[in-house]
């Protein structure tokens, strides 16, 4: 039996606008922040900015897990949009079924979208998905990168946190935890590469700017 708070929350998760909004949000998030940016950058640098390896190395494995997480995320928001009544089968956390928690999550989703797109724009031609060993890139240290060394990754984590607060259940918690771990590993791989490429310039930047925030 649902508690009183769950009855209130059920009116939101079953209303139709919330499930569809989440699907549209993540389509826009990935479409604008990644697909569109990939196309624009590829035209400028005359090569694909997608440089994730497809081998069986640890770096390649991280890239594979990222792809699997994205596929699973789209499956989740798609199923939720089509069959919102299934939400209560996703092992929800009833204690978080509160409209103010949901509003906080929606705010984080909006902030994440704006923040991530802005950070990618500030990277300009240096933007890559993965580590580019062939083409040297400029180290961006101003704008949002003066606040965080990894603002794009910070935006991705924030979006996963927002999704969890909007639909708090075991599946979205798994996305948040696994996504956070993969991002932390990827960040460290990129830090090692950037230090080799930029030397003392990157070391000085790392000393004055936090990894995330």
DAVEN-V819273 format. One record per residue. RES is the residue in three letters. PSI is psi in radians with two decimals (NA if undefined). Layout:
RES	PSI
RES	PSI
This chain:
UNK	2.36
UNK	2.47
UNK	3.03
UNK	-0.72
UNK	-0.61
UNK	-0.58
UNK	-0.73
UNK	-0.80
UNK	-0.64
UNK	-0.56
UNK	-0.47
UNK	-0.87
UNK	-0.34
UNK	0.00
UNK	-0.37
UNK	-0.77
UNK	-0.64
UNK	-0.88
UNK	-0.75
UNK	-0.67
UNK	-0.72
UNK	-0.71
UNK	-0.82
UNK	-0.70
UNK	-0.87
UNK	-0.48
UNK	-0.79
UNK	-0.73
UNK	-0.91
UNK	-0.59
UNK	-0.83
UNK	-0.81
UNK	-0.44
UNK	-0.95
UNK	-0.91
UNK	-0.77
UNK	-0.63
UNK	-0.78
UNK	-0.82
UNK	-0.79
UNK	-0.69
UNK	-0.68
UNK	-0.61
UNK	-0.75
UNK	-0.05
UNK	0.51
UNK	2.88
UNK	2.33
UNK	0.00
UNK	1.81
UNK	0.46
UNK	2.29
UNK	2.69
UNK	0.29
UNK	-3.02
UNK	0.40
UNK	2.98
UNK	-0.67
UNK	-0.72
UNK	-0.62
UNK	-0.69
UNK	-0.75
UNK	-0.70
UNK	-0.76
UNK	-0.61
UNK	-0.80
UNK	-0.72
UNK	-0.69
UNK	-0.75
UNK	-0.73
UNK	-0.80
UNK	-0.67
UNK	-0.77
UNK	-0.64
UNK	-0.73
UNK	-0.93
UNK	-0.50
UNK	-0.82
UNK	-0.72
UNK	-0.66
UNK	-0.64
UNK	-0.68
UNK	1.22
UNK	-0.41
UNK	-0.26
UNK	-0.17
UNK	-0.77
UNK	0.10
UNK	-0.04
UNK	0.42
UNK	1.09
UNK	2.70
UNK	1.72
UNK	-0.53
UNK	-0.38
UNK	0.10
UNK	1.46
UNK	2.37
UNK	-0.52
UNK	-0.59
UNK	-0.73
UNK	-0.75
UNK	-0.68
UNK	-0.74
UNK	-0.72
UNK	-0.69
UNK	-0.73
UNK	-0.67
UNK	-0.76
UNK	-0.81
UNK	-0.75
UNK	-0.77
UNK	-0.88
UNK	-0.79
UNK	-0.83
UNK	-0.80
UNK	-0.73
UNK	-0.75
UNK	-0.71
UNK	-0.63
UNK	-0.67
UNK	-0.41
UNK	-0.44
UNK	-2.19
UNK	-0.11
UNK	-0.10
UNK	2.29
UNK	2.69
UNK	1.67
UNK	-2.94
UNK	2.11
UNK	1.83
UNK	-0.17
UNK	-0.72
UNK	2.02
UNK	2.48
UNK	2.74
UNK	2.41
UNK	1.97
UNK	2.17
UNK	0.04
UNK	-3.10
UNK	-2.35
UNK	-0.39
UNK	-0.16
UNK	-0.26
UNK	-0.70
UNK	2.42
UNK	-0.33
UNK	1.10
UNK	-0.55
UNK	-0.80
UNK	-0.64
UNK	-0.71
UNK	-0.68
UNK	-0.77
UNK	-0.73
UNK	-0.67
UNK	-0.67
UNK	-0.66
UNK	-0.73
UNK	-0.75
UNK	-0.72
UNK	-0.73
UNK	-0.57
UNK	-0.74
UNK	1.37
UNK	1.82
UNK	3.12
UNK	-0.59
UNK	-0.83
UNK	-0.51
UNK	-0.69
UNK	-0.75
UNK	-0.77
UNK	-0.83
UNK	-0.87
UNK	-0.74
UNK	-0.74
UNK	-0.76
UNK	-0.80
UNK	-0.72
UNK	-0.72
UNK	-0.69
UNK	-0.79
UNK	-0.72
UNK	-0.79
UNK	-0.61
UNK	-0.73
UNK	-0.62
UNK	-0.74
UNK	-0.74
UNK	-0.78
UNK	-0.61
UNK	-0.66
UNK	-0.65
UNK	-0.69
UNK	-0.13
UNK	-2.29
UNK	-0.47
UNK	-0.77
UNK	-0.66
UNK	-0.78
UNK	-0.70
UNK	-0.74
UNK	-0.58
UNK	-0.50
UNK	-0.18
UNK	2.31
UNK	2.73
UNK	-0.81
UNK	-1.26
UNK	NA
